[in-house]
């Protein structure tokens, strides 16, 4: 089952996107609808709200007077937090119940206005943000009948565009009308969501393209790493001693294949094997692998790791699970830090990558062809740099 989170500021067009996804075949769960359901008359949730805020928040029929309650909590952060502590857990539990009714091959979309504020994105395979300019959102809310000042206050009370963007994998821009927005949703469905669901169902990671292609350094790479790292932390907890962005995409300014390399440091690889099912449910699939042994450390057993990939075709990743203090774990961090600190080394590596790319056109052939450079250049030069600078691998 592919679990997708959908968010966006008030007036951004989130409801339009949710409706289109439902037409395309997704099962949509609306958090706003559930928020009303869990405090409906005669519910335990409503009783908890009345206990906290008093019977004055009820209307003549005994139902929750939402407008009156909103006036109480809108300008009182403490009161709002208390209300959210009552409602949010109940909404999440109800959403889990509804999700559990769907088949394993379903695509479930949860419409969550406060996704960024509540930090829930890591619990989903994919998080989508619908974004529109603030002035356009304001005009839309006024057109719906809201007072302009009230509409502006509501917009400002929510997370900023930047905060939502940072928490999500995909940003859908809604500034060109409904037809263009729906076209973008359809493209996202066809090119990313459905293939992602297919990969989950088949238990496979998305493979990197075999056709070798370098791209310029992308400022979005660190954010993509953070999204994947957050999902891994949620699964692994303290089993992950640390999670690091490594490889070429971790070095600013260095051209690279559009693949995020992640190193997860663990005490024992057996712990990773025990989490295989949970990793798979979250979209990570892989198994036993070995790094190429380096001089002075020729024992292949020392270079054992678990190599996983992610099922999202829009965020191809290689996740290297390595034992703490193993030569592979140390070298991944050393190589990254050396390139970051030494512009000459970074330029030399970029040149070597370019020369190799001119000779081969497949990703597999390229990976094999660059290994001699690591043995001849990277391993000894990085080692000398570590000795000169006193570099030590970070522990936690």
Backbone torsions as a table, in degrees:
resi	resn	phi	psi	omega
1	UNK	NA	126.6	176.9
2	UNK	-90.6	125.4	-178.9
3	UNK	-109.5	120.6	-175.2
4	UNK	-118.7	134.7	173.6
5	UNK	-101.7	137.3	179.0
6	UNK	-123.1	128.2	179.8
7	UNK	-141.2	177.2	-179.9
8	UNK	162.0	152.6	178.7
9	UNK	-68.4	158.5	179.1
10	UNK	-57.6	130.4	-180.0
11	UNK	84.5	3.8	-176.9
12	UNK	-81.8	-20.2	-179.1
13	UNK	110.1	18.0	-178.6
14	UNK	-60.5	-40.3	-179.4
15	UNK	-63.3	-36.5	177.1
16	UNK	-62.8	-43.6	179.1
17	UNK	-64.9	-44.0	179.3
18	UNK	-59.8	-43.4	-179.5
19	UNK	-63.9	-39.8	179.3
20	UNK	-67.9	-41.6	178.0
21	UNK	-62.1	-37.5	177.7
22	UNK	-64.5	-41.7	177.5
23	UNK	-62.9	-34.1	-179.3
24	UNK	-76.2	-15.0	175.4
25	UNK	128.5	0.7	179.1
26	UNK	-78.8	152.4	171.1
27	UNK	-96.2	115.2	-172.4
28	UNK	-101.7	130.2	174.6
29	UNK	-113.3	121.1	-175.9
30	UNK	-98.6	114.4	-178.2
31	UNK	-63.1	-33.5	177.9
32	UNK	-64.0	-40.1	177.8
33	UNK	-63.8	-43.7	-179.9
34	UNK	-66.6	-34.0	179.1
35	UNK	-63.2	-31.7	175.3
36	UNK	-77.0	-38.1	-177.3
37	UNK	-63.3	-41.0	-174.0
38	UNK	-76.1	-9.3	175.0
39	UNK	-122.0	27.2	175.8
40	UNK	-69.4	162.9	178.7
41	UNK	-52.8	141.7	177.4
42	UNK	69.4	18.1	175.9
43	UNK	-99.6	157.2	177.1
44	UNK	-65.4	-31.3	178.5
45	UNK	-64.9	-42.9	178.5
46	UNK	-64.8	-39.4	178.9
47	UNK	-60.7	-38.8	179.5
48	UNK	-67.3	-37.4	178.7
49	UNK	-66.5	-43.1	179.9
50	UNK	-64.5	-40.2	178.2
51	UNK	-59.0	-39.2	-178.5
52	UNK	-79.7	-42.9	-170.4
53	UNK	-108.5	-6.3	176.3
54	UNK	89.8	162.8	-176.9
55	UNK	-67.8	-10.4	179.1
56	UNK	-63.6	-16.4	-179.2
57	UNK	-90.0	8.5	176.3
58	UNK	-101.1	149.3	175.1
59	UNK	-89.1	-173.0	-174.9
60	UNK	-64.6	-26.3	180.0
61	UNK	-90.5	1.2	179.1
62	UNK	87.7	7.8	176.9
63	UNK	-91.2	163.9	-179.9
64	UNK	-68.6	126.9	174.1
65	UNK	-88.4	95.0	-172.3
66	UNK	-65.5	-36.5	179.9
67	UNK	-64.9	-41.5	179.9
68	UNK	-67.2	-41.5	178.8
69	UNK	-65.1	-38.7	-179.9
70	UNK	-61.5	-38.2	178.8
71	UNK	-63.7	-32.4	-178.7
72	UNK	-72.4	-41.9	-170.4
73	UNK	-96.9	-17.3	-170.4
74	UNK	-59.8	-45.0	-177.1
75	UNK	-103.0	15.1	-179.7
76	UNK	-125.4	93.3	-176.7
77	UNK	-55.8	-36.7	-179.5
78	UNK	-66.1	-45.6	179.1
79	UNK	-64.2	-39.3	179.2
80	UNK	-63.9	-41.1	179.2
81	UNK	-63.2	-38.3	178.0
82	UNK	-65.8	-40.2	177.9
83	UNK	-64.8	-44.1	179.3
84	UNK	-63.2	-34.0	178.8
85	UNK	-66.4	-24.5	176.0
86	UNK	-82.2	-45.5	-170.3
87	UNK	-84.6	-45.8	-171.6
88	UNK	-58.1	-47.2	179.3
89	UNK	-60.8	-35.8	-180.0
90	UNK	-70.6	-37.3	176.6
91	UNK	-64.3	-43.7	-179.2
92	UNK	-64.5	-40.3	178.6
93	UNK	-64.9	-42.3	178.7
94	UNK	-65.7	-38.2	177.3
95	UNK	-62.9	-39.7	177.0
96	UNK	-63.2	-41.0	179.0
97	UNK	-61.6	-44.2	-179.9
98	UNK	-67.6	-39.2	178.5
99	UNK	-62.4	-40.1	-178.0
100	UNK	-66.2	-15.6	178.1
101	UNK	-81.8	-11.0	-176.2
102	UNK	-88.0	158.1	179.7
103	UNK	-74.0	164.6	-176.8
104	UNK	-65.3	-22.1	-178.5
105	UNK	-97.1	12.8	-178.4
106	UNK	-76.5	157.2	169.5
107	UNK	-112.4	110.4	-175.2
108	UNK	-106.0	124.4	179.4
109	UNK	-111.3	122.1	175.5
110	UNK	-102.9	119.4	177.9
111	UNK	-83.4	106.1	-172.9
112	UNK	-125.2	98.7	-178.7
113	UNK	-57.7	-36.8	-175.1
114	UNK	-102.6	38.4	-178.3
115	UNK	-60.1	-48.4	-178.9
116	UNK	-66.4	-40.8	-177.3
117	UNK	-66.2	-32.9	-175.1
118	UNK	-99.1	-3.0	174.9
119	UNK	64.0	37.0	-176.1
120	UNK	-93.5	-6.4	-170.0
121	UNK	-57.1	-36.5	-176.8
122	UNK	-65.7	-14.8	178.9
123	UNK	-84.0	2.0	-178.6
124	UNK	-121.4	155.6	176.9
125	UNK	-70.1	-31.9	-175.5
126	UNK	-148.0	138.9	178.5
127	UNK	-124.3	130.5	-175.5
128	UNK	-118.2	132.7	176.7
129	UNK	-113.1	130.3	173.7
130	UNK	-100.1	125.5	-171.8
131	UNK	-128.2	139.9	175.3
132	UNK	-144.4	152.9	179.5
133	UNK	-57.8	143.4	-175.5
134	UNK	-57.5	-40.5	-178.6
135	UNK	-65.9	-39.0	177.7
136	UNK	-65.9	-40.4	177.7
137	UNK	-62.3	-42.1	179.6
138	UNK	-60.9	-45.0	179.9
139	UNK	-63.1	-38.3	179.3
140	UNK	-64.1	-42.1	-179.3
141	UNK	-67.5	-39.1	177.2
142	UNK	-64.0	-38.8	179.0
143	UNK	-64.4	-25.2	178.0
144	UNK	-80.7	-7.6	177.6
145	UNK	110.4	0.9	178.6
146	UNK	-76.7	144.5	172.0
147	UNK	-63.4	139.4	-174.1
148	UNK	-59.7	-42.6	180.0
149	UNK	-64.3	-42.4	179.4
150	UNK	-65.1	-41.4	179.2
151	UNK	-62.0	-43.0	179.5
152	UNK	-63.7	-40.1	178.5
153	UNK	-63.4	-40.2	179.9
154	UNK	-64.8	-41.8	179.0
155	UNK	-61.8	-45.8	-176.8
156	UNK	-70.5	-21.3	-179.3
157	UNK	-77.1	-15.7	-177.9
158	UNK	-91.9	174.0	175.8
159	UNK	-59.5	153.6	178.2
160	UNK	-76.1	164.7	176.1
161	UNK	-57.0	-42.2	-178.8
162	UNK	-62.8	-39.5	179.9
163	UNK	-66.8	-41.5	178.0
164	UNK	-67.0	-42.0	-179.2
165	UNK	-60.8	-41.4	-179.0
166	UNK	-66.1	-26.3	-176.6
167	UNK	-90.6	-9.2	-171.9
168	UNK	-114.6	154.2	178.5
169	UNK	-83.3	-29.9	-174.7
170	UNK	-131.0	137.9	173.5
171	UNK	-119.0	120.1	176.2
172	UNK	-99.8	117.7	179.3
173	UNK	-83.0	133.1	-179.2
174	UNK	-125.2	80.4	179.2
175	UNK	-132.7	-0.4	-174.7
176	UNK	-116.9	15.4	178.1
177	UNK	100.2	164.8	-174.1
178	UNK	-63.5	-40.8	-176.4
179	UNK	-60.2	-44.5	179.5
180	UNK	-68.6	-37.7	178.0
181	UNK	-63.0	-45.7	179.6
182	UNK	-64.5	-33.5	176.9
183	UNK	-64.8	-41.4	178.1
184	UNK	-64.4	-37.8	178.8
185	UNK	-64.4	-42.9	179.1
186	UNK	-62.3	-43.2	177.6
187	UNK	-61.8	-42.7	178.7
188	UNK	-62.5	-41.7	178.8
189	UNK	-60.9	-50.2	-174.5
190	UNK	-71.3	-39.0	-169.7
191	UNK	-95.6	-18.0	-177.0
192	UNK	-131.8	-49.8	-173.2
193	UNK	-68.3	-50.3	-179.0
194	UNK	-65.5	-45.6	175.7
195	UNK	-60.9	-35.1	176.6
196	UNK	-61.9	-47.1	179.2
197	UNK	-62.6	-39.6	178.2
198	UNK	-62.2	-42.3	178.7
199	UNK	-63.6	-41.8	177.6
200	UNK	-60.6	-45.0	-178.5
201	UNK	-62.9	-35.8	-178.7
202	UNK	-85.9	-8.3	-179.0
203	UNK	68.2	43.6	-177.1
204	UNK	-134.5	149.7	173.6
205	UNK	-84.9	154.5	174.6
206	UNK	-72.7	125.7	-179.2
207	UNK	-81.0	147.8	175.0
208	UNK	-68.3	151.0	177.4
209	UNK	-60.3	136.8	179.6
210	UNK	-72.5	-26.7	175.0
211	UNK	-72.2	117.9	-176.3
212	UNK	-67.5	131.1	178.3
213	UNK	-149.9	121.2	174.1
214	UNK	-94.7	146.8	174.4
215	UNK	-126.1	160.9	177.0
216	UNK	-67.2	155.1	179.9
217	UNK	-53.8	129.4	-173.5
218	UNK	-109.4	122.7	178.9
219	UNK	-64.2	-12.5	177.9
220	UNK	-81.2	-13.0	-177.4
221	UNK	-58.8	-45.7	178.6
222	UNK	-60.2	-37.1	179.0
223	UNK	-68.0	-39.6	176.4
224	UNK	-61.6	-40.4	175.9
225	UNK	-59.7	-46.9	-177.0
226	UNK	-60.6	-38.4	179.0
227	UNK	-62.8	-44.4	179.7
228	UNK	-69.4	-40.2	179.3
229	UNK	-62.2	-38.6	179.2
230	UNK	-63.4	-39.2	178.1
231	UNK	-66.9	-40.0	178.5
232	UNK	-66.7	-40.7	177.9
233	UNK	-61.7	-39.7	-179.3
234	UNK	-62.5	-37.2	-179.4
235	UNK	-76.9	-44.7	-166.7
236	UNK	-93.3	-26.6	-177.7
237	UNK	55.9	-137.5	-176.3
238	UNK	-70.1	-9.5	176.4
239	UNK	-61.5	-33.0	175.0
240	UNK	-82.5	103.5	-179.6
241	UNK	-61.2	-41.6	172.9
242	UNK	-159.1	157.8	178.6
243	UNK	-129.1	122.4	-173.3
244	UNK	-126.3	145.6	169.8
245	UNK	-82.9	119.8	-178.5
246	UNK	-128.1	-178.8	178.8
247	UNK	78.3	-173.9	-172.4
248	UNK	-64.4	-35.0	-178.3
249	UNK	-72.1	-6.9	177.5
250	UNK	-91.7	-1.3	-177.1
251	UNK	-113.9	111.2	-177.5
252	UNK	-59.6	134.9	176.9
253	UNK	88.4	-6.4	-176.7
254	UNK	-94.6	119.7	175.5
255	UNK	-60.6	148.9	-175.2
256	UNK	-161.1	165.1	165.8
257	UNK	-65.3	148.5	-175.3
258	UNK	-80.7	64.3	-176.9
259	UNK	-134.1	130.0	178.5
260	UNK	-89.4	119.7	175.6
261	UNK	-97.2	129.8	-178.4
262	UNK	-126.2	135.2	172.1
263	UNK	-110.6	126.3	174.5
264	UNK	-109.8	116.9	-180.0
265	UNK	-88.5	128.4	-179.4
266	UNK	-130.4	161.8	178.0
267	UNK	-75.9	-39.3	179.7
268	UNK	-143.5	142.0	179.1
269	UNK	-70.2	-19.6	177.3
270	UNK	-61.8	-31.8	178.9
271	UNK	-64.3	-35.9	177.1
272	UNK	-66.5	-43.0	179.3
273	UNK	-60.5	-36.2	179.7
274	UNK	-69.0	-22.1	-179.2
275	UNK	-97.7	10.0	-174.6
276	UNK	-54.6	-43.9	-178.4
277	UNK	-65.7	-45.6	-179.5
278	UNK	-65.9	-37.7	176.3
279	UNK	-63.1	-41.4	178.5
280	UNK	-63.9	-40.9	178.2
281	UNK	-61.4	-30.3	179.5
282	UNK	-87.0	-4.0	176.5
283	UNK	102.7	10.0	179.7
284	UNK	-106.2	126.5	-177.1
285	UNK	-134.5	142.3	178.3
286	UNK	173.8	-155.8	-177.8
287	UNK	-175.2	-155.7	-175.3
288	UNK	-72.8	138.5	175.6
289	UNK	-151.5	173.3	178.3
290	UNK	-138.4	141.3	169.1
291	UNK	-79.3	159.4	177.6
292	UNK	-69.8	122.7	178.7
293	UNK	-59.2	147.0	179.8
294	UNK	-111.7	161.6	177.2
295	UNK	-54.8	151.8	-176.3
296	UNK	73.1	-15.7	177.6
297	UNK	-134.6	68.0	-171.8
298	UNK	-81.6	-10.8	-176.1
299	UNK	-70.6	115.3	-177.3
300	UNK	-58.6	-36.3	-177.6
301	UNK	-59.9	-30.8	179.6
302	UNK	-67.1	-20.9	-173.8
303	UNK	-102.3	13.6	177.8
304	UNK	-67.2	145.0	177.5
305	UNK	-152.4	179.6	167.7
306	UNK	-115.3	127.0	-178.9
307	UNK	-113.4	118.3	-179.3
308	UNK	-119.8	161.2	171.3
309	UNK	-126.9	174.2	179.6
310	UNK	-110.8	148.6	-173.0
311	UNK	-82.3	-6.3	-176.6
312	UNK	-79.5	116.6	179.3
313	UNK	-69.1	-13.2	178.7
314	UNK	-95.4	0.3	179.0
315	UNK	-150.0	70.6	-177.9
316	UNK	-66.7	133.4	-174.9
317	UNK	-144.8	150.2	170.0
318	UNK	-117.0	123.2	-178.7
319	UNK	-111.2	115.6	-178.0
320	UNK	-101.8	110.8	174.8
321	UNK	-91.5	117.7	-177.0
322	UNK	-130.9	149.4	178.7
323	UNK	-70.3	143.7	177.0
324	UNK	-61.2	136.6	179.1
325	UNK	69.2	8.5	173.4
326	UNK	-76.0	156.1	-177.2
327	UNK	-62.7	-33.8	178.3
328	UNK	-67.3	-40.7	179.0
329	UNK	-64.5	-43.3	-178.9
330	UNK	-66.6	-43.4	-174.6
331	UNK	-69.5	-34.4	178.6
332	UNK	-59.9	-41.5	179.2
333	UNK	-74.3	-40.4	179.5
334	UNK	-62.9	-47.0	-178.0
335	UNK	-59.9	-44.9	178.2
336	UNK	-61.1	-48.8	-175.9
337	UNK	-67.8	-34.9	176.6
338	UNK	-62.6	-47.8	179.4
339	UNK	-64.2	-37.8	179.2
340	UNK	-66.4	-34.3	-173.1
341	UNK	-91.8	-22.6	-172.7
342	UNK	-118.5	99.8	-178.3
343	UNK	-58.3	-35.3	179.8
344	UNK	-65.0	-43.3	178.5
345	UNK	-62.5	-42.0	179.4
346	UNK	-63.1	-42.5	179.2
347	UNK	-65.6	-39.7	178.9
348	UNK	-63.0	-42.1	179.7
349	UNK	-66.3	-41.6	178.3
350	UNK	-61.2	-40.1	178.7
351	UNK	-65.3	-44.0	179.2
352	UNK	-62.1	-41.5	178.3
353	UNK	-61.0	-43.7	-179.6
354	UNK	-63.9	-41.7	179.5
355	UNK	-64.3	-41.6	180.0
356	UNK	-68.0	-39.8	-179.5
357	UNK	-63.9	-26.9	178.4
358	UNK	-74.9	-17.3	-177.1
359	UNK	-98.9	-25.4	-178.3
360	UNK	-128.8	155.9	-179.5
361	UNK	-124.3	7.9	177.6
362	UNK	-117.1	147.2	-179.2
363	UNK	-63.6	-36.4	-180.0
364	UNK	-66.2	-45.8	179.4
365	UNK	-64.5	-36.2	179.4
366	UNK	-65.5	-44.8	-179.9
367	UNK	-59.5	-38.6	178.8
368	UNK	-72.5	-38.0	-175.3
369	UNK	-70.3	-28.1	-176.2
370	UNK	-85.5	-9.2	-177.7
371	UNK	-61.5	-40.1	176.9
372	UNK	-59.7	-32.9	177.8
373	UNK	-66.1	-37.9	177.4
374	UNK	-63.7	-41.9	-179.6
375	UNK	-69.0	-41.1	-173.9
376	UNK	-81.9	-37.4	-172.6
377	UNK	-113.5	-59.5	-170.1
378	UNK	-62.8	-48.2	-176.1
379	UNK	-61.2	-52.7	-178.9
380	UNK	-71.6	-39.5	-177.2
381	UNK	-67.8	-42.6	178.1
382	UNK	-64.8	-37.1	177.9
383	UNK	-62.9	-42.3	178.3
384	UNK	-66.0	-38.9	177.9
385	UNK	-61.8	-41.4	179.6
386	UNK	-62.6	-41.5	179.5
387	UNK	-65.8	-40.7	-177.1
388	UNK	-68.2	-40.4	-174.6
389	UNK	-93.0	-11.5	-175.5
390	UNK	76.0	22.3	-179.1
391	UNK	-61.0	137.6	174.1
392	UNK	-132.3	145.2	178.5
393	UNK	-66.7	134.6	176.8
394	UNK	-63.1	146.1	-176.2
395	UNK	-98.5	-42.8	-176.7
396	UNK	-145.9	NA	NA
